[in-house]
Every structure is written in C-alpha cells, then in structure tokens.
Amino acid sequence: MAQPLLVTPGDPRGIGPEVTQAALTTFSAERPDVPVRIIGPDGALSLEELSAAAARARADAFDACIASADAGAFAAGAIEAAVRAAISGEARAIVTAPLHKPSLHAAGWTVPGQTELLARLAEVDDVGMLMAAERTRLQAPLRVLLATTHLPLASVPMAVTTELLRRQIALLDAALRREWAIGEPRIGLCALNPHASDGGLFGDEEARVMEPAVEAARAEGTSVEGPLPADTVFARALAGAFDAVVAPYHDVGMAAFKTVSFGSGVNVTLGLPFVRTSPDHGTAFDIAGSGKADAASMVEALRLAARLAENRFDTPSADV
C-alpha cells in the first residue's frame, strides 16, 4: 500500500494518544510495509509532539462531564486534515481514536459523532456504521451493521423504514464484496420485535417494513434473509450462516457484538470514498495517562484498515 494510513488522535485528554502510540509499536512491527502517519489539525505529528499535546491537555484537572471546546477543536481539526488528505489521494485509510461528543459540539460541530462528521466532510449522503470483529471469543468473525445508531429507543420504530433498510443492506453488500473480497455475501436482517413478531402477535414492523426491504434487496441481487429473531440471528452468523447481520437499532446489535468481541471490535464507516476504522471504545478519561489503557482494539483497527484498503484499492478485483 503506497499511501499511508492516517491516524487521528481523538480527544487529547483521553486515552486516544496513548493507545495510538502503543498500537503503532505493535502494528509497525507486524506490517513494516505499511506506512502510518499520525495527523493533527496542522498536519503530521511525531510521537513526541503527540505526547506533548496530550500532556498539555491533561495538565489541569478536568471534569469529563464538562465539554472542552479546545479539545473538541483539536479532535475535529485532525479529522478535517485527514479527510482532506484522503480525498486528495494522499491516503487511502483513516483510523480515528475516540473523541468526546460534548466537546465536539462545544467546538461548533453539531453532529452526533465521528461517523456523521466524516460523512459531512466527505460530502456523502449514505453511510453505515459497521461493527466488525474478525476474531471473536468464539473464533468466528462477527460483523454487525447498525441501521440506526444513536437514537432514543422510542424513536427507533419510526426511523426504521423500508427505504433505510434497503439502502443500508446495499451499502453492506457492496462493502463485503469490495473491502472484504467476499464474492457472494450472505446477509441476515435482525427483526425489531420479539420472535420477529410471531406473525403479527407482537407488532407489524416485520411484515410492513422489513419484508419489503428484503424483497427489494433481493431484486437488486443481494442474498439476504430475514427478518430473523434477535435471539438467534447473531448465533447463526457466528456459526457461519451469514457474513454480516443488519441490526435495526444500536443496542440489539452492540450487546451481541461486544459480548463476543470486547477488546477486538472495530468500527468501520461504510459509504466513504476512503476506508475508515476506529476502536470500539470511548475516551476513558478516568484512566487516561495512567498506563492502564488497553490498545488491543486500536491494533485491530489498524490491521483492518490496512486489509480493507488493500482489497479496495490495491487488487485488480477492487475496481470491478
């Protein structure tokens, strides 16, 4: 891979800077052929400069409940610089350390999180939040696309529409073919209601919303099954029946995902003109700077970013 992976350090007060440094030590030893560059708001950062930025940000005691516009501006500025580089062809993948959403808002970015910020900067309409663990506690991979993300549970039924599911399934199918190099992806759609509503006993979203989405996806050439009960679909995926699962809302997907992959999961944004991955944890302000942070998820984010970028950009089949 000729172009480097770009790593944004996230909120400098959190564990992003230290897990970045630790993960780079591991990853660079494994993949000396893959160049990696840490990037801040003003361009490339050395490890020493990154450490100094974190030390300055943590110099004063702070309350994690209070937003910091400076920290939010640093984190968002790094992402802006990385996106500019990726869109200009200077990089093919971005790995983002966690930021603090209230601080992002305090800095003037009224978006729910990094996924939406990246979509805005890249000027794309449809993106997907895919949680991917290529190695789980059960050995088999698990990939879960969250059709809706950070919404109150009461808002989910109205947000889960046939068109949304159709678009999310299409994004997932394209990514599995291109980035994961899976020739004929198999996708499972997780139901919204218990027992997939048991023929309408516990709701009508399965028949009214989800089944038409499955039919539309199949008409477009996608192999998708469902809606399937949440209490079996993830187990079936881990057993090899599906390459990925579409979950209708955040916690039904994340509870299953983190149960089998905590520490090895990676957040992948689908639909961008470049590869983007991120570890599946937050800023962990309470342990920042203590040396206790586990860099395992950041290592996995670097590994997966390199693999997906190679499949997407560096193989003959990637352009098909």
Backbone as numpy.savetxt, mean C-alpha at the origin, in Angstrom:
# Nx Ny Nz CAx CAy CAz Cx Cy Cz
17.89 -3.12 -12.73 17.03 -1.94 -12.73 17.92 -0.71 -12.73
17.91 0.05 -13.82 18.84 1.17 -13.96 18.48 2.32 -13.03
17.19 2.71 -13.00 16.79 3.81 -12.14 16.70 3.36 -10.69
16.95 4.26 -9.75 16.95 3.86 -8.34 15.55 3.72 -7.76
15.48 3.00 -6.64 14.32 3.10 -5.78 14.47 4.39 -4.98
13.39 5.13 -4.84 13.41 6.33 -4.01 12.69 6.05 -2.70
13.30 6.42 -1.59 12.70 6.20 -0.28 12.41 7.55 0.36
11.15 7.78 0.73 10.80 8.99 1.47 10.75 8.64 2.95
11.34 9.47 3.83 11.52 9.07 5.24 10.30 9.26 6.12
9.19 9.82 5.60 8.00 9.99 6.42 8.15 11.10 7.44
7.34 11.03 8.49 7.42 12.02 9.57 8.76 11.86 10.28
9.59 12.91 10.34 10.93 12.76 10.92 10.92 12.49 12.42
9.78 12.73 13.07 9.69 12.46 14.52 9.40 11.00 14.81
8.94 10.25 13.79 8.55 8.87 13.98 9.68 7.90 13.70
9.31 6.63 13.49 10.33 5.59 13.29 10.77 5.48 11.84
10.16 6.27 10.95 10.52 6.18 9.54 12.00 6.31 9.26
12.68 7.34 9.77 14.11 7.47 9.49 14.94 6.28 9.95
14.63 5.74 11.14 15.48 4.65 11.64 15.19 3.32 10.96
13.89 3.04 10.63 13.63 1.79 9.91 14.15 1.88 8.48
14.19 3.10 7.94 14.77 3.28 6.61 16.25 2.92 6.63
16.98 3.45 7.59 18.41 3.16 7.67 18.67 1.67 7.90
17.94 1.06 8.82 18.15 -0.36 9.11 17.79 -1.23 7.92
16.68 -0.90 7.26 16.24 -1.70 6.12 17.21 -1.58 4.95
17.76 -0.40 4.76 18.71 -0.22 3.65 19.97 -1.07 3.85
20.39 -1.23 5.09 21.55 -2.08 5.35 21.28 -3.51 4.90
20.11 -4.02 5.25 19.74 -5.39 4.86 19.54 -5.50 3.36
18.75 -4.58 2.81 18.41 -4.68 1.40 19.63 -4.49 0.49
20.47 -3.55 0.82 21.64 -3.30 -0.03 22.61 -4.48 -0.04
22.65 -5.22 1.08 23.48 -6.42 1.11 22.89 -7.52 0.24
21.56 -7.59 0.21 20.88 -8.60 -0.61 20.89 -8.25 -2.10
20.66 -6.97 -2.38 20.51 -6.53 -3.76 21.45 -5.38 -4.09
22.76 -5.65 -4.13 23.70 -4.57 -4.46 23.52 -4.04 -5.86
22.77 -4.77 -6.69 22.51 -4.34 -8.07 21.41 -3.30 -8.17
20.68 -3.07 -7.08 19.55 -2.13 -7.11 19.95 -0.84 -6.39
20.11 0.26 -7.11 20.44 1.52 -6.44 19.25 2.06 -5.66
19.52 2.62 -4.50 18.48 3.19 -3.64 18.91 4.59 -3.23
17.96 5.53 -3.26 18.26 6.90 -2.86 17.19 7.39 -1.90
17.62 7.92 -0.76 16.68 8.56 0.18 16.44 9.97 -0.32
15.20 10.41 -0.30 14.88 11.72 -0.85 14.07 12.54 0.15
14.46 13.79 0.31 13.75 14.72 1.17 13.11 15.82 0.33
12.56 16.84 0.96 11.89 17.91 0.20 12.81 18.62 -0.79
14.11 18.67 -0.48 15.05 19.40 -1.34 15.94 18.48 -2.17
15.59 17.20 -2.22 16.39 16.28 -3.03 17.00 15.17 -2.20
18.07 14.56 -2.72 18.68 13.40 -2.10 19.19 13.71 -0.70
19.04 12.72 0.20 19.54 12.84 1.57 20.53 11.71 1.84
21.65 12.02 2.45 22.55 10.98 2.91 22.01 10.41 4.21
22.54 9.27 4.64 22.13 8.70 5.91 22.42 9.66 7.06
23.53 10.36 6.97 23.89 11.33 8.01 22.90 12.48 8.05
22.52 12.97 6.87 21.55 14.07 6.82 20.18 13.62 7.32
19.82 12.37 7.01 18.54 11.84 7.50 18.55 11.75 9.02
19.63 11.25 9.58 19.74 11.15 11.04 19.67 12.52 11.70
20.31 13.49 11.08 20.31 14.85 11.63 18.91 15.45 11.58
18.18 15.21 10.49 16.81 15.72 10.38 15.92 15.11 11.45
16.08 13.80 11.69 15.29 13.15 12.73 15.65 13.68 14.11
16.93 13.88 14.35 17.37 14.38 15.66 16.81 15.78 15.92
16.82 16.62 14.89 16.27 17.98 15.06 14.78 17.92 15.36
14.07 17.05 14.65 12.62 16.98 14.82 12.24 16.43 16.19
13.10 15.59 16.76 12.81 14.97 18.06 13.46 15.71 19.21
14.12 16.82 18.93 14.91 17.51 19.97 14.04 17.98 21.13
12.84 18.42 20.82 11.93 18.87 21.86 10.88 17.80 22.12
10.50 17.63 23.37 9.43 16.69 23.69 8.16 17.13 22.97
7.41 16.19 22.47 6.20 16.56 21.75 5.08 15.58 22.09
3.88 16.05 21.89 2.68 15.23 22.10 2.23 14.74 20.74
2.18 13.42 20.55 1.82 12.86 19.25 0.40 13.22 18.85
-0.41 13.64 19.82 -1.78 14.02 19.49 -1.84 15.42 18.87
-0.75 16.16 18.97 -0.72 17.52 18.43 -0.02 17.48 17.07
-0.69 18.03 16.08 -0.14 18.02 14.72 1.03 18.99 14.62
1.99 18.64 13.78 3.13 19.50 13.51 3.15 19.84 12.02
2.90 21.09 11.70 2.92 21.51 10.30 4.31 21.33 9.69
5.36 21.56 10.50 6.72 21.40 9.98 6.99 19.95 9.59
6.60 19.02 10.47 6.82 17.61 10.17 5.98 17.18 8.98
4.74 17.67 8.92 3.89 17.34 7.78 4.44 17.88 6.48
4.99 19.09 6.52 5.56 19.68 5.31 6.80 18.92 4.86
7.62 18.47 5.81 8.82 17.69 5.48 8.41 16.38 4.79
7.45 15.67 5.39 7.02 14.38 4.84 6.38 14.55 3.47
5.48 15.52 3.33 4.80 15.74 2.05 5.77 16.25 1.00
6.71 17.11 1.41 7.68 17.64 0.45 8.55 16.55 -0.13
8.90 15.56 0.69 9.69 14.44 0.21 8.91 13.63 -0.82
7.62 13.44 -0.55 6.78 12.69 -1.50 6.64 13.47 -2.81
6.46 14.78 -2.71 6.37 15.59 -3.93 7.64 15.45 -4.77
8.79 15.52 -4.12 10.05 15.40 -4.85 10.19 14.02 -5.48
9.77 12.99 -4.75 9.87 11.62 -5.28 8.95 11.43 -6.48
7.74 11.94 -6.39 6.80 11.79 -7.51 7.30 12.53 -8.75
7.85 13.72 -8.56 8.41 14.44 -9.71 9.51 13.62 -10.37
10.36 13.02 -9.57 11.46 12.22 -10.12 10.93 10.99 -10.84
9.93 10.34 -10.26 9.39 9.13 -10.88 8.68 9.45 -12.19
7.91 10.51 -12.21 7.17 10.86 -13.42 8.13 11.30 -14.53
9.24 11.91 -14.16 10.22 12.34 -15.17 11.10 11.19 -15.65
10.93 10.00 -15.07 11.70 8.85 -15.50 13.00 8.63 -14.74
13.23 9.42 -13.69 14.46 9.27 -12.91 14.38 8.11 -11.92
13.19 7.58 -11.71 12.99 6.43 -10.81 11.77 5.67 -11.28
11.73 4.39 -10.93 10.58 3.58 -11.32 9.79 3.08 -10.12
10.26 3.37 -8.93 9.56 2.93 -7.73 9.83 3.89 -6.58
8.81 4.06 -5.73 8.92 4.88 -4.53 8.50 4.03 -3.34
9.30 4.07 -2.29 8.98 3.40 -1.04 8.80 4.49 0.01
7.64 4.54 0.62 7.34 5.64 1.54 7.27 5.15 2.98
8.03 5.79 3.85 7.93 5.52 5.28 6.68 6.23 5.82
6.17 5.83 6.98 4.89 6.36 7.47 4.96 7.83 7.87
3.84 8.51 7.62 3.71 9.89 8.06 2.55 10.00 9.04
2.38 11.20 9.58 1.34 11.49 10.58 0.24 12.28 9.89
-0.94 11.67 9.75 -2.01 12.30 8.97 -2.44 13.66 9.51
-2.60 13.85 10.84 -2.93 15.19 11.32 -1.87 16.23 10.96
-0.60 15.83 10.97 0.47 16.77 10.60 0.42 17.06 9.10
0.07 16.06 8.30 -0.11 16.29 6.87 -1.20 17.32 6.64
-2.30 17.21 7.38 -3.38 18.19 7.27 -2.94 19.56 7.75
-2.17 19.60 8.84 -1.69 20.89 9.35 -0.79 21.59 8.35
-0.13 20.81 7.49 0.74 21.38 6.46 -0.04 21.81 5.22
-1.36 21.63 5.25 -2.19 22.12 4.14 -2.64 21.06 3.16
-2.34 19.79 3.43 -2.75 18.70 2.53 -4.00 18.04 3.08
-5.15 18.42 2.55 -6.42 17.88 3.03 -6.76 16.60 2.28
-5.97 15.58 2.51 -6.19 14.26 1.92 -6.18 13.25 3.06
-6.86 12.11 2.91 -6.91 11.13 3.98 -5.56 10.51 4.32
-4.65 10.41 3.34 -3.37 9.77 3.61 -2.47 9.79 2.41
-1.42 8.97 2.45 -0.41 8.98 1.39 -0.96 8.48 0.05
-1.84 7.48 0.09 -2.39 6.95 -1.16 -3.07 8.05 -1.95
-3.91 8.81 -1.27 -4.64 9.88 -1.94 -3.72 11.03 -2.34
-2.69 11.30 -1.52 -1.71 12.33 -1.86 -0.96 11.95 -3.13
-0.54 10.70 -3.22 0.16 10.23 -4.41 -0.72 10.30 -5.64
-1.99 9.93 -5.49 -2.91 9.99 -6.63 -3.07 11.43 -7.12
-3.17 12.36 -6.17 -3.32 13.77 -6.56 -2.07 14.28 -7.28
-0.91 13.96 -6.72 0.33 14.43 -7.32 0.57 13.81 -8.70
0.19 12.54 -8.86 0.38 11.86 -10.14 -0.75 12.13 -11.12
-1.79 12.83 -10.64 -2.93 13.20 -11.47 -3.63 11.98 -12.08
-3.91 11.01 -11.22 -4.68 9.84 -11.64 -5.97 9.78 -10.83
-7.01 9.25 -11.44 -8.33 9.21 -10.80 -8.55 7.93 -9.99
-8.17 6.80 -10.56 -8.44 5.52 -9.92 -7.16 4.92 -9.34
-7.14 4.73 -8.04 -6.04 4.03 -7.39 -6.63 2.96 -6.49
-5.80 2.00 -6.12 -6.23 0.94 -5.23 -5.22 0.72 -4.13
-5.69 0.40 -2.92 -4.81 0.10 -1.80 -4.75 -1.41 -1.62
-3.64 -1.98 -2.04 -3.44 -3.41 -1.96 -2.47 -3.73 -0.84
-2.89 -4.59 0.07 -2.01 -5.09 1.12 -1.46 -6.43 0.64
-0.14 -6.51 0.56 0.49 -7.71 -0.01 1.50 -8.29 0.97
1.38 -9.58 1.21 2.38 -10.31 1.99 2.78 -11.52 1.15
3.98 -11.46 0.62 4.44 -12.58 -0.21 4.88 -13.74 0.67
5.11 -13.49 1.95 5.41 -14.53 2.93 4.55 -14.27 4.16
3.67 -15.20 4.50 2.85 -15.08 5.70 3.25 -16.15 6.72
2.64 -16.08 7.88 2.91 -17.10 8.90 2.50 -18.50 8.44
1.61 -18.55 7.46 1.17 -19.84 6.90 1.93 -20.18 5.63
2.99 -19.42 5.36 3.89 -19.62 4.21 3.31 -19.10 2.90
2.04 -19.35 2.62 1.44 -18.93 1.36 1.28 -17.41 1.33
1.29 -16.81 0.15 1.08 -15.36 0.06 -0.38 -14.99 0.30
-0.60 -13.74 0.69 -1.95 -13.19 0.80 -1.93 -11.76 0.30
-2.81 -11.46 -0.64 -2.92 -10.11 -1.20 -4.37 -9.67 -1.09
-4.60 -8.52 -0.45 -5.96 -8.05 -0.18 -6.09 -6.61 -0.66
-6.99 -6.39 -1.60 -7.29 -5.03 -2.07 -8.45 -4.48 -1.27
-8.27 -3.31 -0.67 -9.32 -2.67 0.11 -10.12 -1.76 -0.82
-11.33 -2.18 -1.17 -12.14 -1.42 -2.12 -12.50 -0.04 -1.56
-12.74 0.04 -0.26 -12.87 1.33 0.43 -11.83 1.32 1.54
-11.37 2.50 1.93 -10.26 2.53 2.87 -10.68 3.15 4.21
-10.34 4.40 4.44 -10.55 4.98 5.76 -11.90 5.70 5.82
-12.94 4.88 6.01 -14.31 5.39 6.12 -14.93 4.89 7.43
-15.83 5.68 8.02 -16.62 5.13 9.12 -17.42 3.93 8.62
-17.59 2.94 9.46 -18.29 1.73 9.04 -19.70 2.04 8.54
-20.34 3.02 9.15 -21.70 3.37 8.74 -21.76 3.91 7.31
-20.64 4.41 6.80 -20.61 4.96 5.44 -20.29 3.93 4.38
-19.87 2.74 4.80 -19.40 1.74 3.83 -20.49 1.27 2.87
-21.70 0.90 3.33 -22.69 0.36 2.39 -23.00 1.30 1.22
-23.02 2.59 1.47 -23.29 3.54 0.39 -22.08 3.71 -0.52
-20.89 3.52 0.02 -19.67 3.72 -0.76 -19.37 2.53 -1.67
-19.80 1.33 -1.26 -19.53 0.12 -2.04 -20.56 0.01 -3.15
-20.20 0.47 -4.32 -21.09 0.44 -5.47 -20.61 -0.57 -6.50
-21.49 -0.92 -7.41 -21.11 -1.84 -8.48 -19.97 -1.28 -9.31
-20.03 0.00 -9.63 -18.99 0.61 -10.46 -17.66 0.68 -9.73
-17.68 1.00 -8.44 -16.44 1.01 -7.67 -15.80 -0.37 -7.67
-16.58 -1.40 -7.40 -16.03 -2.75 -7.37 -15.50 -3.16 -8.74
-16.22 -2.80 -9.79 -15.76 -3.15 -11.13 -14.41 -2.51 -11.42
-14.26 -1.23 -11.07 -13.00 -0.53 -11.33 -11.87 -1.09 -10.47
-12.16 -1.40 -9.21 -11.12 -1.93 -8.33 -10.68 -3.33 -8.78
-11.62 -4.14 -9.20 -11.26 -5.47 -9.70 -10.40 -5.34 -10.95
-10.73 -4.39 -11.82 -9.94 -4.19 -13.04 -8.52 -3.73 -12.71
-8.37 -2.82 -11.74 -7.04 -2.38 -11.31 -6.23 -3.56 -10.78
-6.88 -4.39 -9.97 -6.19 -5.53 -9.37 -5.77 -6.54 -10.42
-6.67 -6.85 -11.34 -6.35 -7.81 -12.40 -5.16 -7.32 -13.23
-5.15 -6.03 -13.59 -4.05 -5.48 -14.38 -2.73 -5.54 -13.62
-2.76 -5.24 -12.32 -1.53 -5.26 -11.52 -0.99 -6.67 -11.36
-1.86 -7.62 -11.13 -1.41 -9.00 -10.97 -0.76 -9.52 -12.26
-1.30 -9.11 -13.39 -0.73 -9.52 -14.67 0.61 -8.84 -14.93
0.68 -7.53 -14.65 1.85 -6.75 -15.03 2.94 -6.78 -13.97
2.61 -6.35 -12.75 3.64 -6.27 -11.70 3.99 -7.64 -11.10
2.98 -8.50 -10.94 3.25 -9.81 -10.35 3.52 -10.89 -11.40
3.36 -10.55 -12.67 3.62 -11.49 -13.76 2.81 -12.79 -13.63
1.56 -12.65 -13.19 0.65 -13.80 -13.11 -0.20 -13.81 -14.38
-0.06 -14.85 -15.17 -0.69 -14.87 -16.48 -2.20 -14.82 -16.46
-2.84 -15.59 -15.59 -4.30 -15.64 -15.49 -4.69 -15.48 -14.03
-4.76 -14.27 -13.52 -5.04 -14.05 -12.10 -6.43 -14.56 -11.71
-6.51 -15.09 -10.50 -7.77 -15.54 -9.93 -8.08 -14.65 -8.73
-9.24 -14.02 -8.76 -9.61 -13.03 -7.75 -10.87 -13.48 -7.04
-10.88 -13.33 -5.71 -12.07 -13.58 -4.91 -12.63 -12.27 -4.39
-13.94 -12.12 -4.46 -14.60 -10.92 -3.93 -15.24 -11.27 -2.60
-14.80 -10.59 -1.55 -15.33 -10.81 -0.21 -16.68 -10.12 -0.06
-17.63 -10.83 0.52 -18.97 -10.27 0.72 -18.97 -9.18 1.78
-20.04 -8.42 1.81 -20.21 -7.36 2.80 -20.92 -7.88 4.05
-21.93 -8.70 3.85 -22.77 -9.17 4.95 -22.38 -10.57 5.43
-22.79 -10.95 6.64 -22.49 -12.31 7.13 -23.02 -13.38 6.19
-22.22 -14.40 5.96 -22.60 -15.52 5.11 -23.01 -15.07 3.71
-22.42 -13.97 3.24 -22.76 -13.41 1.93 -24.26 -13.19 1.80
-24.89 -12.85 2.91 -26.31 -12.50 3.10 -27.25 -13.70 3.11
-26.73 -14.91 2.86 -27.58 -16.11 2.90 -28.85 -15.93 2.08
-28.64 -15.56 0.81 -29.78 -15.43 -0.09 -30.71 -14.28 0.24
-30.18 -13.25 0.88 -30.99 -12.07 1.18 -31.51 -12.01 2.60
-31.17 -12.98 3.43 -31.64 -12.96 4.82 -30.98 -11.85 5.63
-29.75 -11.49 5.28 -28.99 -10.53 6.08 -28.53 -9.32 5.26
-29.34 -8.90 4.32 -28.99 -7.76 3.49 -29.11 -8.11 2.02
-29.08 -7.06 1.18 -29.25 -7.30 -0.26 -28.07 -6.82 -1.09
-27.00 -6.33 -0.45 -25.87 -5.78 -1.21 -25.20 -6.82 -2.10
-25.16 -8.06 -1.66 -24.54 -9.11 -2.47 -25.23 -9.26 -3.81
-26.57 -9.36 -3.79 -27.33 -9.54 -5.04 -27.45 -8.23 -5.82
-27.63 -7.14 -5.11 -27.93 -5.87 -5.77 -26.68 -5.15 -6.27
-25.55 -5.29 -5.56 -24.34 -4.52 -5.88 -23.20 -5.41 -6.35
-22.96 -6.49 -5.61 -21.74 -7.26 -5.85 -21.85 -8.23 -7.03
-22.93 -8.93 -7.13 -23.06 -9.87 -8.25 -22.99 -9.17 -9.61
-23.63 -8.00 -9.79 -23.45 -7.29 -11.07 -22.00 -6.87 -11.32
-21.26 -6.54 -10.27 -19.84 -6.19 -10.44 -19.05 -7.39 -10.92
-19.33 -8.56 -10.35 -18.65 -9.78 -10.78 -18.98 -10.09 -12.23
-20.24 -9.96 -12.60 -20.63 -10.22 -13.99 -19.94 -9.26 -14.95
-19.85 -7.99 -14.57 -19.19 -7.00 -15.44 -17.70 -7.31 -15.56
-17.06 -7.70 -14.46 -15.64 -8.03 -14.50 -15.39 -9.25 -15.37
-16.24 -10.25 -15.25 -16.08 -11.44 -16.08 -16.27 -11.11 -17.56
-17.19 -10.20 -17.85 -17.39 -9.80 -19.24 -16.16 -9.10 -19.81
-15.34 -8.51 -18.93 -14.11 -7.85 -19.35 -12.92 -8.82 -19.38
-13.18 -10.09 -19.11 -12.13 -11.10 -19.20 -11.41 -11.42 -17.90
-11.95 -10.97 -16.77 -11.32 -11.21 -15.48 -11.90 -12.46 -14.84
-11.04 -13.27 -14.25 -11.47 -14.45 -13.51 -11.72 -14.05 -12.07
-12.99 -13.89 -11.71 -13.34 -13.45 -10.36 -14.51 -14.29 -9.86
-14.46 -14.63 -8.58 -15.50 -15.44 -7.96 -16.05 -14.70 -6.76
-17.36 -14.78 -6.56 -17.96 -14.15 -5.40 -19.31 -13.54 -5.71
-19.86 -12.85 -4.73 -19.29 -12.56 -3.41 -19.24 -13.79 -2.51
-18.15 -13.89 -1.76 -17.89 -15.04 -0.90 -17.84 -14.61 0.56
-18.32 -15.44 1.48 -18.32 -15.06 2.89 -16.93 -14.70 3.41
-16.86 -13.68 4.24 -15.58 -13.23 4.78 -14.91 -14.28 5.65
-15.70 -15.19 6.24 -15.10 -16.17 7.14 -14.45 -17.34 6.41
-14.54 -17.36 5.08 -13.87 -18.43 4.32 -12.99 -17.94 3.19
-13.25 -16.75 2.64 -12.56 -16.33 1.42 -11.06 -16.15 1.64
-10.64 -15.64 2.81 -9.22 -15.44 3.04 -8.50 -16.77 3.25
-9.17 -17.70 3.94 -8.59 -19.03 4.10 -8.43 -19.72 2.75
-9.39 -19.53 1.86 -9.29 -20.12 0.53 -8.14 -19.50 -0.26
-7.93 -18.20 -0.09 -6.82 -17.54 -0.78 -5.49 -18.10 -0.26
-5.38 -18.28 1.04 -4.15 -18.82 1.61 -3.92 -20.27 1.20
-5.00 -20.95 0.86 -4.88 -22.34 0.39 -4.57 -22.42 -1.10
-4.53 -21.27 -1.77 -4.15 -21.25 -3.17 -5.27 -21.09 -4.16
-6.50 -20.90 -3.69 -7.63 -20.78 -4.61 -7.63 -19.45 -5.35
-7.10 -18.40 -4.73 -7.11 -17.07 -5.32 -5.73 -16.44 -5.21
-5.39 -15.62 -6.20 -4.15 -14.85 -6.15 -4.33 -13.58 -5.33
-5.56 -13.12 -5.18 -5.84 -11.92 -4.39 -7.32 -11.88 -4.06
-7.65 -11.11 -3.03 -9.03 -10.94 -2.59 -9.36 -9.46 -2.58
-10.56 -9.10 -3.02 -11.05 -7.74 -2.89 -11.95 -7.69 -1.66
-11.59 -6.85 -0.69 -12.38 -6.69 0.54 -13.21 -5.42 0.42
-14.48 -5.45 0.83 -15.33 -4.28 0.65 -15.02 -3.12 1.58
-14.42 -3.41 2.74 -14.07 -2.31 3.64 -12.81 -2.64 4.43
-12.25 -1.62 5.04 -10.91 -1.67 5.63 -10.71 -2.82 6.60
-11.50 -2.86 7.67 -11.17 -3.78 8.75 -11.42 -5.24 8.42
-12.40 -5.54 7.56 -12.61 -6.95 7.23 -11.40 -7.50 6.47
-10.74 -6.65 5.68 -9.53 -7.07 4.98 -8.31 -7.03 5.87
-8.17 -5.95 6.64 -6.95 -5.77 7.43 -6.86 -6.74 8.61
-8.00 -7.10 9.20 -7.97 -8.04 10.32 -7.42 -9.39 9.87
-7.91 -9.87 8.74 -7.41 -11.14 8.22 -5.96 -11.02 7.78
-5.64 -9.92 7.11 -4.30 -9.74 6.57 -3.24 -9.68 7.67
-3.46 -8.83 8.66 -2.43 -8.66 9.69 -2.33 -9.85 10.62
-3.39 -10.62 10.73 -3.32 -11.82 11.56 -2.25 -12.78 11.05
-2.11 -12.87 9.75 -1.15 -13.83 9.18 0.13 -13.19 8.67
0.21 -11.84 8.69 1.36 -11.21 8.05 1.99 -10.08 8.84
1.63 -9.92 10.10 2.14 -8.76 10.84 3.67 -8.74 10.82
4.21 -7.62 10.37 5.67 -7.49 10.27 6.22 -7.80 8.91
5.43 -8.45 8.06 5.91 -8.75 6.71 5.01 -8.19 5.62
3.95 -7.49 6.02 3.01 -6.93 5.05 3.52 -5.66 4.41
3.04 -5.42 3.19 3.44 -4.23 2.43 2.20 -3.61 1.81
2.12 -2.29 1.87 1.05 -1.53 1.24 1.50 -1.15 -0.17
0.74 -1.53 -1.18 1.07 -1.23 -2.57 -0.05 -0.39 -3.16
0.29 0.73 -3.79 -0.71 1.56 -4.45 -0.81 1.16 -5.92
-2.00 0.72 -6.33 -2.24 0.36 -7.72 -2.76 1.57 -8.49
-2.46 1.62 -9.78 -3.00 2.66 -10.64 -2.09 3.84 -10.88
-0.91 3.87 -10.26 0.04 4.96 -10.46 0.94 4.66 -11.66
1.56 5.68 -12.25 2.48 5.44 -13.38 3.85 4.94 -12.93
4.00 4.64 -11.67 5.23 4.08 -11.10 4.81 3.13 -9.99
5.74 2.34 -9.51 5.48 1.43 -8.39 5.62 2.19 -7.08
4.67 1.97 -6.17 4.79 2.55 -4.83 4.47 1.50 -3.78
5.36 1.34 -2.83 5.13 0.46 -1.70 5.40 1.20 -0.40
4.92 0.61 0.71 5.12 1.21 2.02 4.99 0.12 3.07
5.68 0.24 4.19 5.48 -0.73 5.27 4.06 -0.63 5.82
3.61 -1.70 6.50 2.22 -1.72 6.95 2.06 -1.25 8.39
2.94 -0.34 8.85 2.82 0.18 10.21 2.82 1.71 10.18
2.58 2.31 11.33 2.53 3.75 11.43 3.82 4.36 11.96
3.70 5.59 12.46 4.87 6.36 12.88 5.47 5.88 14.21
4.65 5.24 15.05 5.14 4.71 16.35 5.95 5.75 17.11
5.37 6.92 17.34 6.08 7.99 18.04 6.61 7.54 19.41
5.87 6.62 20.04 6.23 6.23 21.41 7.57 5.50 21.50
8.03 4.90 20.40 9.32 4.21 20.46 10.37 4.83 19.53
10.01 5.93 18.86 10.94 6.55 17.93 12.23 6.96 18.64
13.35 6.59 18.05 14.65 6.94 18.60 15.14 6.03 19.71
14.35 5.02 20.07 14.72 4.15 21.18 15.50 2.92 20.73
15.56 2.69 19.43 16.22 1.50 18.92 15.36 0.26 18.94
14.08 0.40 19.26 13.18 -0.75 19.37 12.40 -1.03 18.08
12.43 -0.11 17.14 11.61 -0.26 15.94 12.06 -1.45 15.10
11.10 -2.21 14.61 11.37 -3.38 13.77 11.31 -2.95 12.30
12.39 -3.16 11.59 12.49 -2.72 10.19 12.02 -3.79 9.20
11.45 -4.90 9.69 11.13 -6.03 8.80 10.16 -5.62 7.69
9.11 -4.87 8.02 8.14 -4.49 7.00 8.75 -3.54 5.97
9.67 -2.68 6.41 10.34 -1.77 5.49 11.26 -2.56 4.55
11.91 -3.58 5.06 12.73 -4.44 4.20 11.85 -5.09 3.14
10.69 -5.60 3.56 9.77 -6.24 2.61 9.27 -5.23 1.58
9.05 -3.98 2.00 8.60 -2.95 1.07 9.65 -2.67 0.00
10.92 -2.66 0.39 12.01 -2.47 -0.57 12.12 -3.67 -1.51
12.06 -4.86 -0.95 12.14 -6.07 -1.78 11.03 -6.11 -2.82
9.80 -5.84 -2.36 8.67 -5.93 -3.28 8.71 -4.82 -4.32
9.12 -3.62 -3.93 9.23 -2.52 -4.89 10.20 -2.88 -6.01
11.33 -3.45 -5.65 12.32 -3.83 -6.67 11.74 -4.90 -7.59
11.09 -5.90 -7.01 10.52 -6.98 -7.82 9.43 -6.48 -8.76
8.52 -5.66 -8.25 7.41 -5.18 -9.08 7.91 -4.25 -10.18
8.89 -3.41 -9.86 9.43 -2.50 -10.87 10.14 -3.27 -11.97
10.84 -4.33 -11.60 11.50 -5.15 -12.61 10.48 -5.83 -13.52
9.41 -6.35 -12.93 8.37 -6.99 -13.74 7.66 -5.98 -14.64
7.41 -4.80 -14.09 6.62 -3.82 -14.83 7.40 -3.16 -15.95
8.69 -2.87 -15.69 9.44 -2.06 -16.62 10.57 -2.79 -17.33
11.08 -3.84 -16.73 12.33 -4.42 -17.23 12.18 -5.78 -17.90
10.95 -6.26 -18.06 10.76 -7.55 -18.74 9.99 -7.33 -20.02
10.25 -8.12 -21.05 9.55 -7.94 -22.33 8.04 -8.00 -22.21
7.53 -8.86 -21.31 6.09 -9.02 -21.21 5.42 -7.85 -20.53
6.22 -6.98 -19.87 5.64 -5.87 -19.11 4.92 -4.89 -20.00
5.28 -4.80 -21.26 4.66 -3.83 -22.16 3.47 -4.40 -22.91
3.17 -5.68 -22.69 2.09 -6.32 -23.44 0.76 -5.91 -22.84
